[in-house]
Amino acid sequence: MTESVMVMIPLLITFLSVLQISTGVMARAVSTNIVQGAAARIAIDGAAANEITPGSNVGSVDLPGGGTINIVSRQIHQVAISPLLPGGDNYEATGIAVSE
């Protein structure tokens, strides 16, 4: 009985750590795609940023020949599911698009 518990605890920690890493990578990719899509939609439609991504920071830079560069960034917090990242994962997703 004791040996099985001594095997299960490290195995469970390893499984949760790998799960935390894989979900973190996937969440970063999905968040970046969502924010990039919002930046592209702002550039194409001229839609208001609050309609697309609430809580995002939106900036635009005018280009000398006409048009603008739209930059959308969003702070994201992912909850922890393993002891690997006890405070969770905090990162910023950024999307850039050019409108003419």
N, C-alpha and C positions, 0 to 999 in steps of 0.2 A: 504494500500500500504506500509506504513512504517513498519508494523508488519511483512509482508512477507519478506522484505529486512533484518530485524533484525533476522529472522530465517534462511534465506538463507546464509548469510555470515558465521556464525559459522558452519553451516552444510557443506558448501563448504570447509572450512578450515579443518574440521574433515575428510571429504572424501579425500582430498589431502594428509593429514598427514598419514592416513591409507594406501593410495596408495603408498606413499614414503617408508613406512616401508616394505610393502609387496614386492615391486619391489627391494628394497635393499637386502632383504633376498634372493630372487630368484636370483638376479644378483651375489651375493656372492657365492651361491651354484654353479651356472653355471661357473663362473670364476675359482673357485677352481677345478671343474671337468676338465675344459680345460687345466689348468696348470698341473694337475696331469696326464692327458693323454699325454701331451708333455714330462713330465719327464719319463713316462713309455716308450714312443716311443724312446726317447734317449737311455734308458737302453736296449731296445730290439734290435733296428736297429743300434744303434750307429750313428744315424743321427745328422747332425749339428743342434745346437739349434736355430740358426738364421733362418733356413728353417721352423722350426715348429712354434715358437712364437717370432716374431720380437719384440724387445724392452724388452726382458726378461733377467734377470740375471741368469746365469747358473754356478754352481759350482760342483765340484766332489771331493770326498775324497776317496783315495785308502784304501782298507781294507787289513789287514795284511795277510790273507789267500788267497788273490787274489780277484779280482772284485773291483767294485767301488760303492759308494753311490752317486747318481746324485740328486742335489737339484736345482730346478727351481723356481724362484720367480719373481713376476711381480707386479708393482705398478699399481693400477687401480683407476680411478676417474669416479664416476657416477654423472651426473648432477642433480641438485635439481629440484623437481617439486612441492614442497610445502614450506611453511615458516618454517617447522620443522627443515630442514637442509639447511639454506640459501646458504652455500658454497658448497653444494654437499657432497657426501660420498667418502672419500679417504680410501683405504685399500690395503693390500698386500695379494695376493694369493700365496701359496707355495705348491709345489708338490715334493714328495720324492720317488725315485725308486732305487732299487739295481740291478746292472748288475753283472753277473758272468763271 
